[in-house]
Each structure stands twice: as structure tokens, then as C-alpha cells.
Amino acid sequence: MKRIFIGVLIVLFTSTFFTSCKKEVNVAPVKKEQAVEKVDEVQPKVERPTLSEEEMFQRKTLDELNRQGHLKRIHFEFDKYEITDDMKSILQSNADWLMKFPTVVISIGGHCDERGTEEYNMALGEKRASSAKNYLVNLGVSTDKIRIVSYGKTQPLVRGVDEDSHYKNRRDEFIITAK
């Protein structure tokens, strides 16, 4: 009971104190503010230098260049190493790119399908790579920028025993080895 009495007294004293401390405050009438226009901040544009195609080329790694697929693969008929008419445009495109970047060194890998002996396919893969090299040289690519290697049937692109799989595996791959 004593606690309740003390609590009531505290509340009474507090309310009396705050009500007796009232001051008159002169409040000036609020002036209507003028509308402020929103001004967009102008961010200074940072001019980044535009890189030339040569500079972008030099910044890329060999892996990046090879993944971008600038040099396309070509395919061969069964048991042949002659460049077919439909592959000549691909070689022309490869030659154009190589002449655009004359410091590039490439490796042409000759591949075969799974048919035939290991020795026969190694020889056929070398003939295929040599055939592509000679075609590129005739188009103006420097011969000392091209290396050839034969993989025979050791690195198939796809697995399968159908004609489509065999065709995909009879190919030359163009790999950038130096820039």
C-alpha cells in the first residue's frame, strides 16, 4: 500500500511540475517556402582511352585468343588430305586473320578418325596439316609462322562410329602458340 501511495505522489508532483513550467512561446506565422528546382548533378565523364584492335589483341592471353575461335578448323574427306572447295573459305578467313597479326605463330594439328592403323593415321594427319600449311602460305601467310604436328587418331573430337563422328574427327586444328 505504501508503494502505491508513493507512486501516486510521484505522478502528482511530476504533472504539477510540468504544468507550472509552461512558458508562452511566440510563434511566428510560417511563411510559405518557394519551390526549389531540382538540379541534377553533372557527373564528370571519365574518358577511357579506346584501345586499338592490336592493343586488345596484345592484352589477351594465348588461351583467351584460342577460346575466341579466330582460327576455325577444317575437315577432310575419308582417307584424303586435299583441301575441298567448302574448306577454302575457312582457310581464307584464317589467312586474313593471321596476316592482320603477323607476329602470331600457330600450330596446325592434323587429326584422323579411328579407322586405320596408328602409323597410317599419323602419316595421314601430317599430310593434312602440311596441306593446310601450304594453302595458307599460298595465300600470303609466312611459312616460318606455321608449325605442323600430326595427332593421327589419338585425339578424337567426338566419340562415335557413325559417319558424322568420323567426319568431325578428320580435321585440322589451328592453335595460336605465340603472339
C-alpha positions as semicolon CSV with decimal commas, in nm:
position;residue;x (nm);y (nm);z (nm)
1;M;0,000;0,000;0,000
2;K;0,284;0,227;0,086
3;R;0,429;0,176;-0,260
4;I;0,107;0,274;-0,430
5;F;0,089;0,590;-0,222
6;I;0,447;0,686;-0,313
7;G;0,379;0,615;-0,683
8;V;0,070;0,837;-0,681
9;L;0,265;1,119;-0,514
10;I;0,541;1,098;-0,774
11;V;0,290;1,118;-1,057
12;L;0,117;1,418;-0,897
13;F;0,441;1,607;-0,837
14;T;0,564;1,537;-1,188
15;S;0,243;1,654;-1,352
16;T;0,230;1,963;-1,132
17;F;0,588;2,047;-1,214
18;F;0,536;2,024;-1,588
19;T;0,213;2,217;-1,592
20;S;0,351;2,501;-1,381
21;C;0,657;2,540;-1,603
22;K;0,455;2,641;-1,903
23;K;0,603;2,930;-2,091
24;E;0,439;3,131;-2,352
25;V;0,612;3,094;-2,680
26;N;0,561;3,346;-2,953
27;V;0,511;3,158;-3,268
28;A;0,568;3,350;-3,584
29;P;0,343;3,261;-3,873
30;V;0,501;3,012;-4,107
31;K;0,597;3,160;-4,438
32;K;0,523;2,959;-4,743
33;E;0,851;2,843;-4,889
34;Q;0,923;2,891;-5,251
35;A;0,954;2,577;-5,456
36;V;1,313;2,475;-5,516
37;E;1,403;2,338;-5,854
38;K;1,583;2,008;-5,850
39;V;1,918;2,043;-6,017
40;D;2,075;1,727;-6,148
41;E;2,435;1,697;-6,052
42;V;2,653;1,660;-6,353
43;Q;2,886;1,369;-6,312
44;P;3,206;1,427;-6,499
45;K;3,250;1,163;-6,762
46;V;3,572;0,976;-6,731
47;E;3,710;0,929;-7,076
48;R;3,860;0,586;-7,106
49;P;4,105;0,556;-7,384
50;T;3,978;0,349;-7,671
51;L;4,207;0,056;-7,730
52;S;4,301;-0,035;-8,081
53;E;4,240;-0,386;-8,206
54;E;4,615;-0,450;-8,181
55;E;4,624;-0,332;-7,818
56;M;4,326;-0,551;-7,727
57;F;4,497;-0,842;-7,901
58;Q;4,820;-0,788;-7,705
59;R;4,633;-0,782;-7,372
60;K;4,477;-1,124;-7,426
61;T;4,642;-1,448;-7,325
62;L;4,701;-1,731;-7,570
63;D;4,423;-1,930;-7,402
64;E;4,178;-1,640;-7,444
65;L;4,271;-1,599;-7,810
66;N;4,232;-1,970;-7,880
67;R;3,897;-1,985;-7,695
68;Q;3,764;-1,694;-7,901
69;G;3,794;-1,911;-8,211
70;H;3,955;-1,666;-8,452
71;L;4,106;-1,962;-8,636
72;K;3,848;-2,216;-8,748
73;R;3,908;-2,587;-8,800
74;I;3,874;-2,754;-9,136
75;H;3,760;-3,107;-9,219
76;F;3,863;-3,368;-9,476
77;E;3,706;-3,645;-9,673
78;F;3,774;-4,008;-9,577
79;D;4,132;-4,113;-9,650
80;K;4,209;-3,775;-9,816
81;Y;4,428;-3,476;-9,739
82;E;4,329;-3,241;-10,021
83;I;4,157;-2,914;-9,931
84;T;3,796;-2,927;-10,053
85;D;3,622;-2,623;-10,202
86;D;3,397;-2,578;-9,898
87;M;3,704;-2,553;-9,668
88;K;3,887;-2,293;-9,879
89;S;3,679;-2,003;-9,749
90;I;3,762;-2,106;-9,391
91;L;4,132;-2,113;-9,475
92;Q;4,099;-1,774;-9,645
93;S;3,943;-1,633;-9,329
94;N;4,220;-1,788;-9,118
95;A;4,485;-1,642;-9,351
96;D;4,325;-1,295;-9,333
97;W;4,335;-1,303;-8,954
98;L;4,693;-1,431;-8,946
99;M;4,811;-1,155;-9,183
100;K;4,635;-0,898;-8,967
101;F;4,852;-1,011;-8,674
102;P;5,185;-1,103;-8,837
103;T;5,361;-1,182;-8,509
104;V;5,134;-1,479;-8,439
105;V;5,282;-1,828;-8,456
106;I;5,042;-2,119;-8,498
107;S;5,047;-2,494;-8,485
108;I;4,833;-2,693;-8,726
109;G;4,736;-3,029;-8,584
110;G;4,632;-3,296;-8,832
111;H;4,373;-3,543;-8,699
112;C;4,213;-3,861;-8,833
113;D;3,913;-4,074;-8,746
114;E;3,953;-4,404;-8,564
115;R;3,976;-4,621;-8,873
116;G;4,316;-4,737;-8,998
117;T;4,638;-4,822;-8,821
118;E;4,821;-4,590;-8,585
119;E;5,112;-4,547;-8,833
120;Y;4,887;-4,483;-9,131
121;N;4,683;-4,221;-8,943
122;M;4,996;-4,044;-8,815
123;A;5,120;-4,012;-9,175
124;L;4,775;-3,900;-9,298
125;G;4,746;-3,642;-9,017
126;E;5,084;-3,498;-9,117
127;K;4,977;-3,475;-9,481
128;R;4,656;-3,296;-9,377
129;A;4,846;-3,044;-9,164
130;S;5,102;-2,990;-9,446
131;S;4,823;-2,939;-9,697
132;A;4,665;-2,665;-9,482
133;K;5,004;-2,504;-9,421
134;N;5,082;-2,494;-9,795
135;Y;4,741;-2,343;-9,868
136;L;4,794;-2,069;-9,608
137;V;5,144;-1,996;-9,741
138;N;5,000;-1,963;-10,094
139;L;4,756;-1,707;-9,951
140;G;5,044;-1,500;-9,813
141;V;5,099;-1,627;-9,459
142;S;5,469;-1,650;-9,370
143;T;5,589;-2,011;-9,367
144;D;5,808;-1,958;-9,060
145;K;5,496;-1,872;-8,854
146;I;5,339;-2,214;-8,905
147;R;5,432;-2,540;-8,734
148;I;5,266;-2,871;-8,812
149;V;5,205;-3,175;-8,596
150;S;5,017;-3,498;-8,653
151;Y;4,797;-3,648;-8,386
152;G;4,665;-3,931;-8,602
153;K;4,365;-4,082;-8,428
154;T;4,489;-4,014;-8,074
155;Q;4,271;-3,707;-8,002
156;P;3,920;-3,756;-8,138
157;L;3,693;-3,454;-8,119
158;V;3,386;-3,673;-8,069
159;R;3,329;-4,038;-7,984
160;G;3,118;-4,246;-8,217
161;V;3,128;-4,489;-8,504
162;D;2,886;-4,315;-8,737
163;E;2,988;-4,113;-9,045
164;D;2,913;-3,778;-8,877
165;S;3,151;-3,860;-8,590
166;H;3,418;-3,980;-8,833
167;Y;3,383;-3,659;-9,038
168;K;3,421;-3,437;-8,730
169;N;3,739;-3,622;-8,631
170;R;3,900;-3,586;-8,978
171;R;4,022;-3,232;-8,924
172;D;4,298;-2,979;-8,887
173;E;4,301;-2,767;-8,569
174;F;4,471;-2,425;-8,569
175;I;4,623;-2,332;-8,233
176;I;4,792;-1,999;-8,155
177;T;5,122;-2,083;-7,984
178;A;5,288;-1,739;-7,970
179;K;5,198;-1,380;-8,033
